[in-house]
């Protein structure tokens, strides 16, 4: 049996390969939009899983977790926000910080959920990253801020060159 070709001479096998690649990529994008682990296992287990995977990729960075909250204390719509902030903050740690240690803190207060990611890396000047002229370099920071603000939360970055960085969000339990 011969190879079937389209009118442009591309084999059917090649087209199927392209379609398979597109399906896999859209599954990856979909999983990144809202990881199924959040729905299947909850936020706390997903955070632990993420940290284990991160430490496999970056064995020189130690993560300390303090998760002082019960799963049912976190409103569903806030779980993806917390997860996305974690992803972006840890991406920044890996790419820019030269950190050896990261501390995650997730707590429930009376009216809000507090989450912070703090590293012992090289730090930076947050004013430079949020400057209009450097929008491209600060898209991740802006994304974290925008997600937080969309939930009526508060977003804060504390950093100084040579002194590490802390990303802190406070999200109302009733956004």
ABEGO torsion letter per residue (X at the ends): XBBBBBAAGBBAAAAAAAAAAAAAAAAAAAAAABBAAAAAAEAAAAAAAAAAAAAAABAABBBBBBBBBBAAABBAAAAAAAAAAAAAAAAAAAAAAGBABBBBBBBBBAABBBBBBBBABAEBBAAAAABAAAAAAAAAAAAAAAAAAAAGBBBBBBBBBGAEBBBBBBBBABX
